[in-house]
Amino acid sequence: MDVSLSGHVAIVTGGVRGIGLAISERLIRAGVAVAAGYSRPSDASEGFIEKHGDAGATIHQGNIGRNEDCERVVAEVLDRHGRLDILVNNAGITMDRTIRKMTPEEWDKVLQVNLHGTFYMCRAVLAHMTDAGYGRIVNISSVIGEIGAIGQANYAASKAGLFGLTMSMARECANKGITVNSVAPGFIRTEMVEAVPEEALAKVVGRIPCGRLGEADEVARVVEFLVDPASSYITGDVYSINGGMAM
């Protein structure tokens, strides 16, 4: 078995910005060829390939909420890189509204991307990883899936659903050389979080025992640990990275 990540290939969905970018860049530094998924062209996707293309990184556009897009992206990565060792399901969306005001369409859209999309991606990589006798899958959930939040019932349900998906898939894959784990970040310093009004953000930080926002690389370093070949006895687990918020 390989003793390092060097030479491995990883798909990171939503891998060109925020937490996904931090994961992509940490894996690239470890010698991994990262195939970063994104939903629409942007400065972030173009900048990513300009910065990391020489390291073997590629970008792949698709809607994770569509099974056919997920299957196509996996086929593209296998055709381009010749192997696929790691899947990090990071892409996700929010459509916040209280339950009384939330439309069925808003409920469906968040579940379609965050939960169904993760299933589609896992299913798309499974045949290759099973044939190879090796794989590392990490599903990025959220502290909101653990504790809930007002106005985020759809998001909380989608992220809580990842825990059950992770554990079930881990049981199915444990004897195939494939580990499946989940990481549940709390409030991490990203563009999305920093766009929250200052007063509201201060209230959030006040609920965090560590007294600060997390950094994206603090999530990425746990992902790197879980996808390492040496982490073969860790599967079906949830790693919470939330500054003690869910204690």
C-alpha positions in Angstrom: 0.0 0.0 0.0 1.1 3.6 -0.6 2.7 5.2 2.4 1.9 8.8 1.4 -0.7 10.9 -0.5 1.8 11.8 -3.2 0.5 10.7 -6.6 -3.1 10.2 -5.5 -6.0 11.8 -7.3 -8.9 13.5 -5.5 -12.2 15.0 -6.4 -13.1 17.9 -4.2 -16.6 19.2 -5.0 -17.0 22.9 -4.5 -13.2 22.9 -4.5 -12.4 26.4 -5.8 -13.6 28.6 -2.9 -14.0 28.7 0.9 -13.5 25.5 2.8 -13.3 23.5 -0.4 -10.4 25.6 -1.7 -8.5 25.1 1.6 -9.0 21.4 1.3 -7.9 21.4 -2.4 -4.8 23.4 -1.6 -3.7 21.3 1.4 -4.0 18.2 -0.7 -2.1 19.7 -3.5 0.7 20.6 -1.1 0.7 16.9 -0.1 1.3 15.8 -3.7 -2.3 15.0 -4.7 -3.6 15.8 -8.2 -6.9 17.6 -7.3 -9.9 17.7 -9.6 -11.9 20.6 -8.3 -15.6 20.7 -9.0 -17.5 24.0 -9.5 -21.1 24.9 -10.5 -20.5 27.9 -12.7 -17.5 29.7 -14.3 -16.1 32.4 -12.1 -12.9 34.2 -11.2 -12.4 31.6 -8.5 -12.4 28.7 -10.9 -10.1 30.4 -13.4 -7.8 31.6 -10.7 -7.6 28.1 -9.3 -6.4 26.5 -12.5 -4.0 29.3 -13.2 -2.4 28.8 -9.7 -2.5 25.1 -9.5 -2.6 23.7 -13.1 1.1 23.1 -13.1 0.6 20.8 -10.1 -1.7 18.6 -12.0 -5.0 20.2 -10.8 -8.0 20.2 -13.1 -11.4 21.9 -12.8 -14.8 20.3 -13.7 -18.1 22.0 -14.1 -21.4 20.4 -13.1 -24.5 20.5 -11.0 -24.0 18.2 -8.1 -27.8 17.9 -7.8 -28.0 16.1 -11.1 -26.9 12.4 -11.2 -25.9 12.6 -14.8 -23.5 15.5 -14.1 -21.9 13.6 -11.2 -21.3 10.5 -13.4 -19.9 12.7 -16.2 -17.5 14.5 -13.9 -16.2 11.2 -12.4 -15.7 9.8 -15.9 -13.8 13.0 -16.9 -11.5 12.7 -13.9 -10.8 9.0 -14.6 -10.1 9.8 -18.3 -7.9 12.7 -17.4 -6.0 11.3 -14.5 -6.3 7.5 -14.9 -7.2 6.8 -11.3 -9.3 8.2 -8.4 -8.4 7.6 -4.8 -10.2 10.3 -2.8 -13.6 11.9 -2.9 -14.4 15.0 -0.7 -18.1 15.9 -0.9 -17.9 19.6 0.1 -20.3 21.4 -2.2 -23.5 22.7 -0.6 -26.0 25.5 -0.7 -28.3 27.3 1.7 -31.8 28.8 1.3 -32.7 30.0 4.7 -36.3 30.6 5.8 -38.4 29.6 8.8 -40.4 26.4 8.2 -43.7 28.3 8.0 -42.3 30.5 5.2 -40.1 27.9 3.4 -41.5 26.8 0.1 -41.4 23.1 -1.0 -39.1 24.2 -3.8 -36.6 25.7 -1.3 -36.7 22.5 0.8 -36.2 20.3 -2.3 -33.4 22.3 -3.8 -31.2 22.2 -0.6 -31.8 18.5 -0.1 -31.2 17.8 -3.8 -27.7 19.5 -3.7 -26.5 18.8 -0.2 -27.8 15.3 0.4 -28.8 13.7 -2.9 -25.7 15.2 -4.6 -23.4 13.5 -2.1 -25.2 10.2 -2.7 -24.8 10.7 -6.5 -21.1 11.4 -6.1 -20.5 8.4 -3.8 -22.3 6.1 -6.1 -20.4 7.3 -9.1 -17.0 6.6 -7.6 -17.8 3.4 -5.9 -17.3 0.9 -8.8 -13.8 2.3 -9.5 -12.7 2.4 -5.8 -14.1 -1.1 -5.3 -12.2 -2.5 -8.3 -9.0 -0.8 -7.0 -9.5 -2.1 -3.5 -8.8 1.4 -2.1 -10.6 4.7 -1.5 -11.1 7.5 0.9 -14.4 9.4 1.1 -15.1 12.4 3.3 -18.5 14.0 3.5 -18.5 17.6 4.7 -21.5 18.1 7.0 -22.0 21.0 9.5 -22.5 21.8 13.2 -26.0 22.8 12.1 -26.7 19.1 11.3 -25.8 18.4 14.9 -27.7 21.2 16.7 -30.1 22.7 14.2 -30.7 26.4 13.6 -33.7 28.7 13.3 -34.5 29.3 9.6 -32.3 26.4 8.4 -34.5 23.3 8.7 -33.7 22.3 5.1 -29.9 22.8 5.5 -29.9 21.1 8.9 -31.9 18.1 7.6 -29.5 17.7 4.6 -26.4 17.9 6.8 -27.8 15.6 9.4 -28.7 13.1 6.6 -25.0 12.9 5.7 -24.3 11.3 9.1 -26.6 8.4 8.3 -25.3 8.1 4.7 -21.7 8.1 6.0 -22.2 5.4 8.5 -24.2 3.2 6.2 -21.7 3.5 3.3 -18.8 2.9 5.8 -20.4 -0.4 6.8 -20.9 -1.4 3.2 -17.3 -0.5 2.2 -15.3 -1.5 5.2 -14.1 -4.8 3.7 -13.3 -3.2 0.4 -10.4 -1.0 1.4 -12.6 2.1 1.3 -13.1 4.3 4.4 -16.0 6.8 4.7 -16.1 9.6 7.3 -17.8 12.9 7.9 -16.4 16.2 9.0 -18.8 18.7 10.7 -17.4 22.2 10.7 -18.8 25.0 12.8 -18.6 28.7 11.9 -15.5 29.0 9.7 -14.0 32.3 8.4 -15.1 32.3 4.8 -16.5 34.9 2.5 -20.0 33.7 3.2 -19.7 33.9 7.0 -17.8 37.2 6.9 -20.7 38.7 4.9 -23.0 38.2 8.0 -23.8 41.6 9.6 -21.2 42.4 12.3 -23.7 42.4 15.2 -25.2 39.0 14.2 -21.7 37.6 13.8 -20.7 38.8 17.2 -23.6 36.9 18.7 -22.5 33.7 16.9 -18.9 34.1 18.2 -20.4 34.6 21.7 -21.9 31.1 21.5 -18.5 29.5 20.7 -16.5 28.4 23.8 -13.2 29.0 21.9 -14.3 32.6 21.4 -13.5 32.8 17.7 -14.4 31.7 14.2 -12.6 28.7 12.8 -10.2 28.9 9.9 -10.7 26.9 6.7 -7.3 25.2 7.0 -8.3 23.9 10.4 -11.0 21.9 8.6 -8.6 21.0 5.7 -6.0 19.5 8.0 -8.5 17.0 9.4 -9.6 16.1 5.9 -6.0 15.5 5.0 -5.6 13.2 8.0 -8.7 11.2 7.1 -7.7 10.6 3.5 -4.2 9.6 4.3 -3.4 5.9 3.4 -2.4 5.4 7.1 -5.9 6.3 8.3 -7.2 2.9 7.2 -8.8 2.0 10.6 -10.9 5.1 10.8 -14.3 4.8 9.2 -18.0 5.7 9.8 -17.0 8.5 12.2 -17.8 12.2 12.5 -15.1 14.7 13.3 -16.6 17.9 14.7 -14.6 21.1 14.2 -16.7 23.8 15.9 -14.7 25.4 18.8 -16.8 23.4 21.3 -20.1 24.8 20.0 -21.9 21.4 20.1 -20.7 20.3 23.5 
